[in-house]
Amino acid sequence: MYHEDGPTLRELAEQALSSTDQGYDLLAPKFDYTPFRTPDSLLKRSAKIVLAKGGTTARGLDLCCGTGAGLRWFRPLCTESIVGVDRSQGMLDVARERLEDAPGDAPIELIQGDALSVPLPDGELGLITCFGAFGHILVEDEPAFCREITRLLAPGGRFVFITAERPPIWSPGLWVARGFNAAMRLRNKLIKPEFIMYYLTFLLPGARWLLQANGLDVEVVSAPFPKPFGRAKLVIATKPER
């Protein structure tokens, strides 16, 4: 499950007992060697599909960019600039090192900030991506998150992400995720500051409904990924030109 260069169980426990931001500061140097990072195969395939469907754009943003995996694959789709935003300064520091040889010519800017209040102007982005971070956004904050995405997108701009449908009731994965969520809720009641990390968040069809409620046109790409990622869905939400 873990790479030999990944975090030890003690390090993961220390992270889980920290706040969300401090925990990821601690994990940052070894994050790319954990299963929490979206695999490059999914990111590469996603970028290829997005390029084929809509071509390049001037300015892009990767929300909750972590160590920069999404920025590496989507930078070539941007001609003027691409920004990475993350709450963890430790993750941004690692991203700055990892992206030195990233393909593409668009300047990369890394900003410490919150996905619910991004320090960028309205309506200037042709592309927004977010990968592997929805567990850090509380369900009650998802409507505000979608409003922020809509605010940032230019007409014709696209919001690209990977999610899934809720597992069937008989799926062991569903019950493992529910068990983890129950343990995390208990942890957050007993220990402060909270560590926000939950599974089964921003799933379909709920994510589609929230984005459509904000006026975005939503496409779920049919069977974009091979096994063992067959349940993963690539979603492209577009802000209408009108």
C-alpha positions as CSV (number, residue, x, y, z in Angstrom):
1,M,0.0,0.0,0.0
2,Y,2.8,2.4,0.9
3,H,6.1,3.1,-0.9
4,E,9.2,2.4,1.1
5,D,9.9,6.2,1.1
6,G,6.4,7.0,2.3
7,P,5.4,8.0,5.9
8,T,5.6,5.6,8.8
9,L,2.5,4.7,10.8
10,R,3.8,6.9,13.6
11,E,4.1,9.8,11.2
12,L,0.6,9.2,9.9
13,A,-0.7,9.2,13.4
14,E,1.1,12.4,14.2
15,Q,-0.5,13.9,11.1
16,A,-4.0,12.8,12.1
17,L,-3.6,14.3,15.5
18,S,-2.7,17.6,14.1
19,S,-4.8,20.2,12.4
20,T,-5.6,19.8,8.7
21,D,-3.0,22.4,7.7
22,Q,-0.2,21.3,10.1
23,G,-0.9,17.7,9.2
24,Y,-0.2,18.3,5.6
25,D,2.8,20.4,6.3
26,L,4.2,17.4,8.1
27,L,3.2,14.9,5.4
28,A,4.3,17.1,2.4
29,P,7.9,15.7,1.9
30,K,6.5,12.2,1.6
31,F,3.0,12.9,0.2
32,D,3.9,11.7,-3.3
33,Y,4.7,8.2,-1.9
34,T,1.3,7.7,-0.4
35,P,-2.0,6.4,-1.9
36,F,-3.6,9.7,-1.1
37,R,-2.1,11.3,-4.2
38,T,-4.1,11.1,-7.5
39,P,-2.1,8.7,-9.8
40,D,-0.4,10.3,-12.7
41,S,-2.1,7.9,-15.1
42,L,-5.5,9.5,-14.2
43,L,-4.1,13.0,-14.4
44,K,-2.5,12.4,-17.8
45,R,-5.6,10.8,-19.2
46,S,-7.8,13.7,-17.9
47,A,-5.5,16.3,-19.4
48,K,-5.6,14.5,-22.8
49,I,-9.4,14.3,-22.8
50,V,-9.8,18.0,-21.8
51,L,-7.3,19.1,-24.5
52,A,-9.2,17.0,-27.1
53,K,-12.6,18.4,-26.1
54,G,-11.8,22.1,-25.7
55,G,-8.2,22.9,-26.6
56,T,-5.9,25.2,-24.6
57,T,-6.9,28.3,-22.6
58,A,-5.1,31.4,-21.4
59,R,-5.3,31.1,-17.6
60,G,-5.8,28.1,-15.4
61,L,-6.0,27.2,-11.7
62,D,-5.4,24.0,-9.8
63,L,-7.3,24.2,-6.5
64,C,-5.9,22.3,-3.5
65,C,-2.9,21.7,-5.7
66,G,-0.8,19.8,-3.1
67,T,2.6,18.9,-4.3
68,G,1.8,20.0,-7.9
69,A,0.8,16.8,-9.7
70,G,-2.2,18.4,-11.4
71,L,-0.2,21.5,-12.3
72,R,2.4,19.4,-14.0
73,W,-0.1,17.7,-16.4
74,F,-2.4,20.8,-17.0
75,R,0.3,23.4,-17.4
76,P,0.7,22.6,-21.1
77,L,-3.1,23.4,-21.6
78,C,-2.5,27.0,-20.5
79,T,-0.8,29.7,-22.6
80,E,-0.5,32.7,-20.2
81,S,-0.4,31.4,-16.6
82,I,-1.5,28.7,-14.2
83,V,-1.9,29.1,-10.5
84,G,-1.8,26.5,-7.7
85,V,-3.7,27.2,-4.5
86,D,-3.3,25.2,-1.3
87,R,-3.8,25.8,2.4
88,S,-0.6,24.0,3.3
89,Q,2.6,26.0,2.9
90,G,4.5,22.7,3.3
91,M,2.8,21.2,0.3
92,L,3.4,24.4,-1.8
93,D,7.1,24.3,-0.9
94,V,7.4,20.8,-2.2
95,A,5.4,21.7,-5.3
96,R,7.8,24.5,-6.1
97,E,10.7,22.0,-6.1
98,R,8.8,19.3,-8.0
99,L,7.6,21.7,-10.8
100,E,11.0,23.0,-11.8
101,D,11.1,20.7,-14.8
102,A,7.3,20.6,-15.5
103,P,6.5,20.6,-19.2
104,G,4.9,23.7,-20.7
105,D,5.8,27.4,-20.9
106,A,3.0,29.1,-18.8
107,P,4.4,30.8,-15.7
108,I,3.4,28.9,-12.5
109,E,2.3,30.9,-9.4
110,L,1.7,29.1,-6.1
111,I,-0.5,30.8,-3.5
112,Q,-1.4,29.8,0.0
113,G,-5.2,30.1,0.3
114,D,-8.5,28.5,0.9
115,A,-10.6,26.9,-1.9
116,L,-13.7,28.6,-0.5
117,S,-12.2,32.0,-0.8
118,V,-9.6,32.1,-3.6
119,P,-7.7,35.4,-3.8
120,L,-8.2,35.8,-7.6
121,P,-10.5,38.1,-9.6
122,D,-13.9,37.2,-10.9
123,G,-14.4,35.6,-14.3
124,E,-10.8,35.4,-15.6
125,L,-10.1,31.6,-15.6
126,G,-10.6,29.4,-18.6
127,L,-9.7,26.2,-16.7
128,I,-10.0,25.1,-13.0
129,T,-9.0,21.7,-11.8
130,C,-9.3,20.0,-8.5
131,F,-8.0,16.4,-7.8
132,G,-8.2,14.3,-4.7
133,A,-9.2,17.1,-2.3
134,F,-12.9,17.0,-1.9
135,G,-12.6,15.1,1.4
136,H,-11.2,18.3,2.9
137,I,-14.4,20.2,2.0
138,L,-17.2,19.7,4.4
139,V,-20.5,18.7,2.9
140,E,-22.2,21.8,4.2
141,D,-19.5,23.9,2.4
142,E,-20.0,22.3,-1.0
143,P,-22.6,24.8,-2.2
144,A,-20.2,27.7,-1.3
145,F,-17.4,25.8,-3.1
146,C,-19.5,25.6,-6.3
147,R,-20.3,29.3,-6.1
148,E,-16.6,30.1,-5.8
149,I,-15.9,27.9,-8.9
150,T,-18.6,29.7,-10.8
151,R,-17.3,33.1,-9.7
152,L,-13.8,32.4,-10.9
153,L,-14.6,30.9,-14.3
154,A,-14.7,33.0,-17.4
155,P,-17.6,32.4,-19.9
156,G,-16.8,29.2,-21.6
157,G,-14.4,28.2,-18.8
158,R,-14.3,24.6,-17.6
159,F,-14.1,23.1,-14.1
160,V,-12.5,19.6,-14.4
161,F,-12.4,17.0,-11.6
162,I,-12.6,13.3,-10.9
163,T,-15.2,11.8,-8.7
164,A,-17.4,8.6,-8.6
165,E,-20.9,7.5,-7.8
166,R,-21.8,6.2,-4.3
167,P,-20.7,2.6,-4.0
168,P,-23.6,0.1,-3.7
169,I,-24.9,-0.9,-0.3
170,W,-23.2,-4.3,-0.5
171,S,-19.8,-2.9,-1.3
172,P,-17.1,-3.4,1.4
173,G,-15.6,-0.1,0.3
174,L,-18.7,1.8,1.3
175,W,-18.6,0.4,4.8
176,V,-14.9,0.9,5.2
177,A,-15.4,4.6,4.2
178,R,-18.4,5.0,6.6
179,G,-16.3,3.5,9.4
180,F,-13.4,5.9,8.7
181,N,-15.8,8.9,8.6
182,A,-17.4,7.8,11.9
183,A,-13.9,7.6,13.5
184,M,-12.9,11.0,12.1
185,R,-16.1,12.6,13.4
186,L,-15.4,11.2,16.9
187,R,-11.8,12.3,16.7
188,N,-12.9,15.9,15.8
189,K,-15.3,16.0,18.7
190,L,-12.6,14.9,21.2
191,I,-9.5,16.6,19.8
192,K,-9.0,20.2,18.7
193,P,-8.1,21.6,16.3
194,E,-10.0,19.4,13.9
195,F,-8.5,17.4,11.0
196,I,-10.9,17.6,8.1
197,M,-10.7,14.5,5.9
198,Y,-13.8,12.4,5.0
199,Y,-14.6,10.0,2.2
200,L,-17.8,9.7,0.1
201,T,-17.8,13.5,-0.6
202,F,-18.8,15.4,-3.7
203,L,-20.1,12.3,-5.4
204,L,-22.4,12.0,-8.4
205,P,-25.2,12.8,-8.9
206,G,-25.1,15.4,-6.1
207,A,-22.0,17.2,-7.4
208,R,-23.7,17.5,-10.8
209,W,-26.9,19.0,-9.2
210,L,-24.9,21.5,-7.2
211,L,-22.9,22.7,-10.3
212,Q,-26.0,22.9,-12.4
213,A,-27.8,24.9,-9.7
214,N,-25.0,27.5,-10.2
215,G,-25.7,27.6,-14.0
216,L,-22.9,25.3,-15.2
217,D,-23.3,22.8,-18.0
218,V,-22.1,19.4,-16.7
219,E,-20.7,16.5,-18.8
220,V,-19.7,13.2,-17.2
221,V,-17.3,11.6,-19.6
222,S,-18.2,8.0,-20.4
223,A,-15.7,5.3,-19.2
224,P,-12.6,7.6,-19.2
225,F,-10.3,5.4,-17.2
226,P,-9.2,1.7,-17.4
227,K,-9.1,-0.8,-14.5
228,P,-8.5,-0.6,-11.6
229,F,-10.0,2.9,-11.9
230,G,-13.2,1.9,-13.7
231,R,-15.5,3.5,-11.1
232,A,-13.8,6.9,-11.4
233,K,-15.6,9.5,-13.5
234,L,-14.1,12.6,-15.2
235,V,-16.5,15.5,-15.0
236,I,-16.2,18.7,-17.0
237,A,-18.5,21.6,-15.9
238,T,-18.6,24.5,-18.3
239,K,-19.8,28.1,-17.7
240,P,-22.0,29.0,-20.6
241,E,-20.8,31.7,-23.0
242,R,-24.1,33.6,-22.7
